[in-house]
């Protein structure tokens, strides 16, 4: 405790409440309120309605939820496989090469997402690698952008893993493949689940690359939220944003519980 | 993969498993580095397919590019400064003047990292937009004809939104650093009569500097690359480099100009990425 006097502490907590309220609480509260707003011309909405949600569920929005979930799942699954594979394979390279490759695997997270989308358009708009206009280019864009985060999470997990288990397993005569499947990967599971959850959340909110490459008919949640608000339909946009937030949080909390159970068992 | 992954040899040996790195590296090379190379190539090639820097130089001197560059840097530096201040204030209170429920609040702020950035912009239009709550309230109270608060559609609207979105990225390493500060030292200093401000300056801040540098350089990188916030505010006068790439490529189909701007944006981002790696390396993270 840094501040001992009661008035001092209350003053400091008031500062905290103000900052937290203005920066974090107010935006979330106002999105929730506007998604339920009937008409909003004054300080507060004139009435509440669930109409925007029912519009959203009946309309094209349901397709957007599906597009986002499918994209997020496939891109995260591919990123999980490739990130885990890379992190495991890097352990047996010599130190210098491992460091250089490690940085290369991280670089996609540093490049602006719009440029990733632009690069995909430039590279894959001609045969034989014609992806432009297909759903695959959206998956590829999301995969590239989240792969660095999966790789980073799994590498961090590997670094924290005690080498004892693997050494004991191999001294007991476990073959490498057996050791990987029955010792290393189970120990890594909490990190793999966390990596999958984070990349799924990032993919759900991805806008910059998607808006560059998406084909008509595969409109993800962020893109359809943008086109709604761009048309001036801000209440429907807010309702769809709440759907996005809810789906993301449910996914994250669910995966956290899975990861928690894995570590306990 | 199986054999390679677990051959955790303490001595570097020539094992065939070393080639297991090839599949993920090749995938990344095809899907990320190859398009990156094509962007650079397209930026320096004219219509006839010859190497040419004339267009590159022209864009570099163009008004729209310079404006976007200045906007990007101004927004990024201002937002990073804001993130550092907000992150530091929130972190100090959460770590050293905790209140009932402060752990829950810290986790709530942390979940902002997982939420889409444009959510905040959308919320800000309801709060501070020309027909938003604040303006409606002020116009009602003071019977004004026009909305008095207009900062949202300027650079400052973007800066405030980015501070909200990115200060959790400063808070996270900061709380980790604060958890290592010796509480006994602080209590000893305060028993000896040191005022809180002095304890913060002389005991807590020195321990927080590496986390501030790492969090700050990450914020610089993320704010330079930010797209959703700027797109959603949609102010004519606030164009940043990522938004310019989007509008040149998608709205004007000027792919070469988009590639030239992308080259500069990527170079800027990679420089900041280097800074972040350096800072995070010193932090030991």
Interface residues (C-beta under 8 A of the other chain):
Chain A: X1 X2 X3 X4 X8 X9 X12 X13 X15 X16 X19 X20 X23 X24 X26 X27 X28 X30 X31 X33 X34 X40 X41 X42 X43 X44 X82 X83 X85 X86 X88 X89 X90 X91 X92 X93 X94 X101 X103 X104 X105 X106 X107 X108 X110 X111 X112 X113 X114 X115 X116 X118 X119 X120 X121 X122 X123 X124 X140 X143 X144 X147 X163 X166 X170 X176 X177 X179 X180 X181 X183 X184 X198 X201 X202 X204 X205 X207 X208 X211 X212 X222 X225 X226 X229 X230 X234 X237 X238 X241 X244 X245 X248 X249 X252
Chain B: X1 X2 X3 X4 X5 X6 X7 X8 X9 X12 X15 X17 X18 X20 X21 X23 X24 X25 X27 X28 X31 X32 X33 X34 X35 X36 X38 X39 X42 X86 X89 X90 X92 X93 X94 X96 X97 X98 X99 X105 X108 X109 X111 X112 X114 X115 X116 X117 X118 X119 X120 X122 X123 X124 X125 X126 X127 X131 X133 X136 X137 X140 X163 X164 X167 X186 X187 X190 X196 X199 X200 X221 X224 X225 X227 X228 X231 X232 X234 X241 X242 X243 X245 X246 X249 X250 X255 X258 X259 X262 X265 X266 X269 X270 X272 X273 X276 X277
